[in-house]
């Protein structure tokens, strides 16, 4: 199983960054590799999110069940996609009213070596830039309000 771990202290309040990351339906507006999303709300603290990705001429999608603990965490578990396993967690810790510590942890394994060869470089590239993309968008929200 492969792991991704990203963390950052950002000059944005916890509610702004949490709401941004939790608003899967808005991803196509600011994540260049995300062409479409579908979100089904199961309950107040659970939803199903499907993300459609297009990058470097390769198109694919995956779905996760997201357990939401408002302003604290979003826990992801795989429903379907090119993965054999995918589990992840966004964690949010308020440092003070203007600063937040954000962590992203993902464990994953692709279904086959062929899928891994074709998608792994793209997935890795997206995961390396995803936290920065969210932070950039959070700053746009913060300074436009």
URGIWO-V759052 format. One record per helix or strand of 3 or more residues. SS is the DSSP state (A for helix, B for strand). FROM is the first residue (numbers start at 0). TO is the last residue. If there is no record, write none. Layout:
BEGIN
ss = <SS & SS>
from = <FROM & FROM>
to = <TO & TO>
END
This chain:
BEGIN
ss = <B & A & A & B & B & B & B & B & B & A>
from = <1 & 13 & 23 & 33 & 45 & 57 & 72 & 82 & 98 & 112>
to = <9 & 21 & 28 & 42 & 54 & 68 & 79 & 95 & 109 & 143>
END
